[in-house]
Amino acid sequence: MSLNDHQANPNIRTILVTGSSGTIGTALCESILNRGLNLVGIDKVPNRWSPAVQSKTIIRDLTQPIPAGTLPGGVDLIVHLAANARVYLSVKNPQLAIENVHQTLNILEFARQASIPRFLFASSREVYGIQTNSFVGETQARIDGAESPYTASKVSGEAFGTAYRHSYGIATAAIRYSNVYGKFDDSERVVPSFIRQIHKEQPLTIYGAGKTYDFTFVDDAVRGTLAVIDHFDSVVGETFNLATGRGNKILDVAQILQSILGKNPPISFAENRPGELMYYVADISKARRLVGYDPRIALEDGLTLAVEWYKKCVNGEG
């Protein structure tokens, strides 16, 4: 299934991706290379999953300012994915969120000094705060909904992007992901954690009975990101939800994974953890309308692909 459904933007030939060793970063960078475009990756750790992306990755801590002339020139677009992305960990250690702010400001300042004309910021559904209605649209983000330091760092990142557009003429836009899962992820996020625990027949704990999210397979997240890149010059200043428009309970995710793996360790519930939202389903009509975004991977299919990848690449089972 191709991720390259749109006519590439002829003005964007060299793309710098921060967080290039992460889940979305690895998949996006592979797609950029498959398009025959020039890639500059930046991450604080080497890429473990893709030798092709690893060979294009510069190891750098973006919480520190970037000295002029230390990165390749000629970049047409920065996609800023790098972040400490665990919500609950930011509650336990707010310094992780402060690091996110520093990373965003440092890469924006690099863009300004290097005259890089375009900047795409990867935000999050967390900026919407507590929601109880289906299909949350882009205009529903609000500062008083910031439930965690991580949320505040994403609100700040969007604001800094807007400020650099107005103050320095950098063309900026933002995308808001929701619970991206799939290949290139063996972290402590809920899907790889559940795969790991079910595989070992360890009990599962769900923090917040009824917790419902819009789970997005990584290929769909990348497909949407590429669509925004392809239409970038006509959507400057816009923000897009990149999700599926479908909500699924975390309990559903756990039970589907039990079925796929053929094991049924017990599932228990605990109180929702501070900073974590209970409900989110995205309205993706704007992304469909303006950039032709078309998510295609149903939850059960995506979880099956995630398990297959995990068995092969993490557990070495074929």
Rosetta blueprint (number, residue, H / E / L):
1 M L
2 S L
3 L L
4 N L
5 D L
6 H L
7 Q L
8 A L
9 N L
10 P L
11 N L
12 I L
13 R L
14 T E
15 I E
16 L E
17 V E
18 T E
19 G L
20 S L
21 S L
22 G L
23 T H
24 I H
25 G H
26 T H
27 A H
28 L H
29 C H
30 E H
31 S H
32 I H
33 L H
34 N H
35 R L
36 G L
37 L L
38 N E
39 L E
40 V E
41 G E
42 I E
43 D E
44 K L
45 V L
46 P L
47 N L
48 R L
49 W L
50 S L
51 P H
52 A H
53 V H
54 Q H
55 S L
56 K L
57 T E
58 I E
59 I E
60 R L
61 D L
62 L L
63 T L
64 Q L
65 P L
66 I L
67 P L
68 A L
69 G L
70 T L
71 L L
72 P L
73 G L
74 G L
75 V L
76 D L
77 L E
78 I E
79 V E
80 H E
81 L L
82 A L
83 A L
84 N L
85 A L
86 R L
87 V H
88 Y H
89 L H
90 S H
91 V H
92 K H
93 N L
94 P L
95 Q H
96 L H
97 A H
98 I H
99 E H
100 N H
101 V H
102 H H
103 Q H
104 T H
105 L H
106 N H
107 I H
108 L H
109 E H
110 F H
111 A H
112 R H
113 Q H
114 A L
115 S L
116 I L
117 P L
118 R E
119 F E
120 L E
121 F E
122 A E
123 S E
124 S E
125 R H
126 E H
127 V H
128 Y H
129 G L
130 I L
131 Q L
132 T L
133 N L
134 S L
135 F L
136 V E
137 G L
138 E H
139 T H
140 Q H
141 A L
142 R L
143 I H
144 D H
145 G H
146 A L
147 E L
148 S L
149 P H
150 Y H
151 T H
152 A H
153 S H
154 K H
155 V H
156 S H
157 G H
158 E H
159 A H
160 F H
161 G H
162 T H
163 A H
164 Y H
165 R H
166 H H
167 S H
168 Y H
169 G L
170 I L
171 A E
172 T E
173 A E
174 A E
175 I E
176 R E
177 Y E
178 S L
179 N L
180 V E
181 Y E
182 G L
183 K L
184 F L
185 D L
186 D L
187 S L
188 E L
189 R L
190 V H
191 V H
192 P H
193 S H
194 F H
195 I H
196 R H
197 Q H
198 I H
199 H H
200 K L
201 E L
202 Q L
203 P L
204 L E
205 T E
206 I E
207 Y E
208 G L
209 A L
210 G L
211 K L
212 T E
213 Y E
214 D L
215 F L
216 T E
217 F E
218 V H
219 D H
220 D H
221 A H
222 V H
223 R H
224 G H
225 T H
226 L H
227 A H
228 V H
229 I H
230 D H
231 H L
232 F H
233 D H
234 S H
235 V L
236 V L
237 G L
238 E L
239 T E
240 F E
241 N E
242 L E
243 A L
244 T L
245 G L
246 R L
247 G L
248 N E
249 K E
250 I H
251 L H
252 D H
253 V H
254 A H
255 Q H
256 I H
257 L H
258 Q H
259 S H
260 I H
261 L H
262 G L
263 K L
264 N L
265 P L
266 P L
267 I E
268 S E
269 F E
270 A E
271 E L
272 N L
273 R L
274 P L
275 G L
276 E L
277 L L
278 M L
279 Y E
280 Y L
281 V L
282 A E
283 D L
284 I L
285 S H
286 K H
287 A H
288 R H
289 R H
290 L H
291 V H
292 G L
293 Y L
294 D L
295 P L
296 R L
297 I L
298 A L
299 L H
300 E H
301 D H
302 G H
303 L H
304 T H
305 L H
306 A H
307 V H
308 E H
309 W H
310 Y H
311 K H
312 K H
313 C H
314 V H
315 N L
316 G L
317 E L
318 G L
